Amino acid sequence: MSNTKDTIIGQLKIQKQKLHRVIDLQKDQLLQKQDKLDLERHRNQKQRFWTKTMTIVSVVLTGVIIIN
């Protein structure tokens, strides 16, 4: 009886360790995805800034050309 309990406890400990590894891997994957999203957001912000800036410059230059 004691041997069976020890075997079951040992198996449960192994399962617990495996579950902790899976959780750690999932956390790592989530952090990587978050980093990618942050980088993509930053790129999009830069792109919007330059699009707006170039649009304003184009409108101003067009107005200057039309006035002259």
C-alpha positions as CSV (number, residue, x, y, z in Angstrom):
1,M,0.0,0.0,0.0
2,S,2.8,2.4,0.9
3,N,4.6,1.6,-2.3
4,T,1.5,2.4,-4.4
5,K,1.1,5.7,-2.6
6,D,4.7,6.6,-3.2
7,T,4.4,5.7,-6.9
8,I,1.2,7.8,-7.3
9,I,2.8,10.7,-5.4
10,G,5.9,10.4,-7.7
11,Q,3.8,10.5,-10.8
12,L,1.8,13.5,-9.6
13,K,5.0,15.4,-8.9
14,I,6.2,14.6,-12.4
15,Q,2.9,15.8,-13.8
16,K,3.1,19.0,-11.7
17,Q,6.6,19.7,-13.0
18,K,5.5,19.2,-16.6
19,L,2.5,21.5,-16.1
20,H,4.9,24.2,-14.7
21,R,7.1,23.8,-17.8
22,V,4.1,24.2,-20.1
23,I,2.9,27.3,-18.1
24,D,6.4,28.8,-18.4
25,L,6.6,28.2,-22.1
26,Q,3.2,29.8,-22.6
27,K,4.3,32.8,-20.6
28,D,7.4,33.1,-22.8
29,Q,5.3,32.9,-25.9
30,L,2.9,35.6,-24.6
31,L,5.8,37.9,-23.8
32,Q,7.2,37.4,-27.3
33,K,3.9,38.1,-28.8
34,Q,3.5,41.2,-26.7
35,D,6.9,42.4,-27.8
36,K,6.0,41.9,-31.4
37,L,2.8,43.9,-30.9
38,D,4.6,46.7,-29.2
39,L,7.1,46.9,-32.0
40,E,4.3,46.8,-34.6
41,R,2.4,49.6,-32.8
42,H,5.6,51.7,-32.7
43,R,6.2,51.2,-36.4
44,N,2.6,52.1,-37.2
45,Q,2.9,55.3,-35.1
46,K,6.0,56.3,-37.0
47,Q,4.3,55.6,-40.3
48,R,1.3,57.6,-39.4
49,F,3.5,60.5,-38.3
50,W,5.4,60.5,-41.6
51,T,2.2,60.1,-43.7
52,K,0.6,63.1,-41.9
53,T,3.8,65.2,-42.2
54,M,4.2,64.5,-45.9
55,T,0.5,65.2,-46.6
56,I,0.8,68.6,-44.9
57,V,4.0,69.4,-46.8
58,S,2.4,68.4,-50.1
59,V,-0.7,70.5,-49.4
60,V,1.5,73.5,-48.5
61,L,3.7,73.1,-51.5
62,T,0.7,72.7,-53.8
63,G,-0.8,75.9,-52.3
64,V,2.5,77.8,-52.9
65,I,2.7,76.6,-56.5
66,I,-0.9,77.5,-57.2
67,I,-0.5,81.0,-55.6
68,N,2.6,81.7,-57.7
